[in-house]
Structure formats: C-alpha cells, structure tokens
Amino acid sequence: MRAEPSSAGTTRKGAPPLPARLLVPAGVLAAVAGAFAYVGAVDPNEPGHYPACPLLRLTGIYCPGCGGLRSAHAVVHGDLTTALGANALAVAGYALFAVVWAVWVVRVARGRPPGIEPRPAQLWAVGAVITVFTLVRNLPFGSWLHP
C-alpha cells in the first residue's frame, strides 16, 4: 500500500521530508567532490605532495590502487586516456560510484530504503576482478597496466 504525500512533503508515513532525506547522499557527494577537487588542484605527479604506496616501496609490487591519484587527477582535468593509463580499475570504480550514488539518491528521493545490498556472487566477482587486475599488472606481459 502506497502512502499519499502529506502536506509536510513526506511520501511515506513517518519518513522525513525530501530535503532532509537527501542530506546524507549530498554530504557523501560533497566529500567526494572535495577530494577530487583537492587531487585536481594538487598534482600527484609532482613529488612530495602525497605519500608513496607502501607496498610498492617495500616490495616493488603494484597494488590495485597504484596510480589511482594520478588517475583521479587526469579525470578532473578531462583526460580520460591518461586516467585509464594510470589506473583503469580506478576509472571503472569512479564510474561505478557515480551509478551507485545515483541509484541511492533516486531510492531515497522516492522514500525507499537507501540500502543497496550486493549479492555474495557480485562481491566475489569484484574481488576476482581486483585480484586478476593486480596479478596481470605485475606480470611482464601486463606492463601496459603499470601506472
């Protein structure tokens, strides 16, 4: 049974008004936009601005996040080719975040529960993609995936 909108602007009985429901998604977007703005302004290609990856420094192995800041910097500046070259998996992650955030906002705006619950198989698939990406980028034939 669907509740009719009340005069207070709620769509479901007991749900807060729409602007209040959108505060958390708006806050998350503001934090992510702020982080991207900072990385866009402070170039990670210049030494001394960000700490080095500890795994790369200690072992010489590229982790799945190596090149992620350079990738974000390139995305902010509209250079998708450079972003994909720095860390293709991170670019896919940025796109996935945008889709999940949009779904979250639509669900909250419609008064539905905000939860997006991935199935175990989806989580295993994400883990497998990250593992394969990490392995391939550290093998000789995967040097094209180095940041």
C-alpha positions in Angstrom: 0.0 0.0 0.0 1.4 3.3 -1.1 1.0 6.4 1.2 -0.1 9.6 -0.4 2.2 12.6 0.0 1.3 14.7 3.1 1.3 18.4 3.4 4.7 18.2 5.2 6.3 16.8 2.0 6.8 13.2 3.1 6.0 10.3 0.8 5.8 7.5 3.3 4.3 7.6 6.7 6.9 8.8 9.2 9.6 9.5 6.6 11.3 12.8 6.9 10.8 15.5 4.2 12.7 15.1 1.0 15.4 17.7 1.7 16.2 16.0 5.0 16.4 12.6 3.4 18.9 13.8 0.8 21.3 15.3 3.4 23.4 12.1 3.7 23.8 11.5 -0.1 24.5 15.2 -0.6 27.2 15.0 2.2 28.8 12.0 0.5 28.8 13.7 -2.8 30.3 16.9 -1.3 33.1 14.8 0.4 33.9 13.0 -2.9 33.8 16.2 -4.9 36.0 17.9 -2.4 38.5 15.0 -2.6 38.5 15.2 -6.4 38.9 18.9 -6.3 41.9 18.6 -4.0 43.6 15.9 -6.2 42.8 18.0 -9.2 44.5 21.1 -7.7 47.5 19.3 -6.1 49.2 17.3 -8.8 50.1 13.8 -7.7 52.7 13.7 -10.5 54.8 16.2 -8.5 56.9 14.5 -5.8 56.3 15.3 -2.2 52.6 16.0 -2.2 51.3 12.5 -1.4 52.9 9.5 0.4 54.3 6.7 -1.7 52.4 3.4 -1.9 54.0 1.3 1.0 53.5 -2.0 -0.9 55.3 -0.6 -4.0 58.0 1.0 -1.9 58.7 -2.2 0.1 58.2 -4.9 -2.4 58.1 -3.3 -5.9 54.6 -4.8 -6.5 51.9 -2.5 -7.8 48.8 -2.7 -5.7 45.4 -2.3 -7.3 45.3 1.3 -6.1 48.7 2.4 -7.5 48.1 5.2 -9.9 44.7 6.0 -8.5 45.6 9.5 -7.6 47.1 10.2 -11.0 44.0 8.7 -12.5 41.7 11.0 -10.4 43.8 14.0 -11.4 43.5 13.2 -15.0 39.7 12.6 -14.7 39.4 16.0 -13.1 41.2 17.6 -16.0 39.2 15.7 -18.6 42.0 13.5 -19.8 40.3 10.1 -19.9 43.2 8.4 -21.9 45.8 9.4 -19.2 43.4 8.4 -16.5 42.9 4.9 -18.0 46.7 4.6 -18.4 47.3 5.5 -14.8 44.8 3.1 -13.3 42.0 1.7 -15.5 40.4 -0.1 -12.5 40.1 3.2 -10.6 38.4 4.8 -13.5 35.9 1.9 -13.5 35.5 2.5 -9.8 34.7 6.2 -10.3 32.0 5.3 -12.8 30.6 2.6 -10.5 30.5 5.0 -7.6 28.5 7.5 -9.8 26.0 4.9 -10.8 25.6 3.6 -7.2 25.3 7.1 -5.9 22.6 8.0 -8.4 20.6 4.8 -7.6 20.9 5.7 -3.9 19.6 9.3 -4.5 16.7 8.0 -6.5 15.7 5.4 -3.9 16.0 8.0 -1.1 14.0 10.6 -3.0 11.2 8.1 -3.6 11.1 7.3 0.1 12.5 3.8 -0.3 15.2 2.3 2.0 18.6 3.5 0.8 20.3 0.2 1.2 21.9 -1.4 -1.9 22.8 -4.9 -1.0 25.2 -6.7 -3.4 24.8 -10.5 -3.6 27.7 -12.6 -2.5 28.4 -13.6 -6.1 28.7 -10.0 -7.0 31.2 -9.3 -4.2 33.2 -12.4 -5.2 33.2 -11.1 -8.8 34.5 -7.7 -7.7 37.2 -9.4 -5.7 38.2 -11.6 -8.6 38.4 -8.6 -11.0 40.7 -6.8 -8.5 42.8 -9.8 -8.0 43.2 -10.5 -11.7 44.0 -6.8 -12.4 46.6 -6.8 -9.7 48.2 -10.0 -10.9 48.3 -9.0 -14.6 49.7 -5.6 -13.9 52.6 -7.2 -12.1 53.5 -9.7 -14.7 55.8 -8.9 -17.6 53.0 -9.0 -20.3 50.9 -6.7 -18.1 53.3 -3.8 -18.1 50.8 -1.8 -20.1 48.8 -1.6 -16.9 51.6 0.0 -14.9 50.9 3.5 -13.6 
